[in-house]
């Protein structure tokens, strides 16, 4: 994984404050979330993606999102449920970081496919 904002090691945006040594751990946490709970994904617009997750991971997803915004303040995460009792996790960033959000979506899809 090399394009997920703070959770990346090779091209982390300057706005990220997560220490380099911690980045592989964050990558692993996102990978585990995607592998364990990702049901689907849709790109809403450039710089915005919606992950559809099992409702059972809400606390874990919220905690991970909170830590990610702590180091990468350009990210915005919102959560809500849907009529099928799934967790919808919307991830967005300003236009200059749209590629970071797209890279996260690609990583999520790849991790889901591999599991």
VENFEN-V529203 format. One record per residue. N is the residue number from 0. PHI is phi in radians with two decimals (none if undefined). NEAR is the number of other ideal C-beta (glycine too) atoms within 8 Angstrom. Layout:
<<N/PHI/NEAR> <N/PHI/NEAR>>
This chain:
<<0/none/9> <1/-2.39/8> <2/-2.50/12> <3/-2.27/13> <4/1.04/15> <5/-1.11/14> <6/-1.52/12> <7/-2.09/14> <8/-1.96/8> <9/-1.69/5> <10/-2.58/6> <11/-0.93/12> <12/-1.02/10> <13/-1.00/4> <14/-1.25/8> <15/-1.45/10> <16/-2.00/7> <17/-1.19/12> <18/-0.99/6> <19/-0.91/7> <20/-1.11/5> <21/-1.53/8> <22/-1.06/14> <23/-1.07/8> <24/-1.18/7> <25/-1.17/13> <26/-1.00/13> <27/-1.08/8> <28/-1.15/10> <29/-1.14/16> <30/-1.01/11> <31/-1.12/8> <32/-1.07/14> <33/-1.09/14> <34/-1.15/11> <35/-1.42/9> <36/-2.35/12> <37/-1.28/14> <38/-1.70/7> <39/-2.87/6> <40/-2.66/12> <41/-2.47/7> <42/-1.52/10> <43/-1.44/8> <44/-3.06/5> <45/-0.98/8> <46/1.48/11> <47/-2.55/12> <48/-2.31/15> <49/-2.02/12> <50/-1.73/13> <51/-1.84/13> <52/-2.13/15> <53/-1.13/9> <54/-1.01/9> <55/-1.13/5> <56/-1.77/12> <57/-0.99/10> <58/-1.05/6> <59/-1.08/8> <60/-1.14/14> <61/-1.12/10> <62/-1.14/8> <63/-1.12/11> <64/-1.09/13> <65/-1.09/9> <66/-1.17/9> <67/-1.15/14> <68/-1.22/11> <69/-1.17/7> <70/-1.85/10> <71/-2.17/14> <72/-1.17/7> <73/-1.32/10> <74/-1.34/14> <75/-2.26/8> <76/-2.10/12> <77/-2.27/7> <78/-2.28/11> <79/-2.83/6> <80/-1.64/7> <81/-2.19/8> <82/-1.19/3> <83/-1.77/4> <84/1.03/6> <85/-1.95/11> <86/-1.67/14> <87/-1.80/12> <88/-2.02/13> <89/-1.60/13> <90/-2.12/14> <91/-2.48/11> <92/-2.70/13> <93/-1.04/7> <94/-0.89/6> <95/-1.19/4> <96/-2.00/14> <97/-1.01/11> <98/-1.13/7> <99/-1.17/13> <100/-1.14/15> <101/-1.09/13> <102/-1.10/12> <103/-1.07/14> <104/-1.08/11> <105/-1.08/9> <106/-1.11/14> <107/-1.05/14> <108/-1.08/9> <109/-1.14/8> <110/-1.17/13> <111/-1.12/11> <112/-1.12/6> <113/-1.32/6> <114/-1.58/7>>
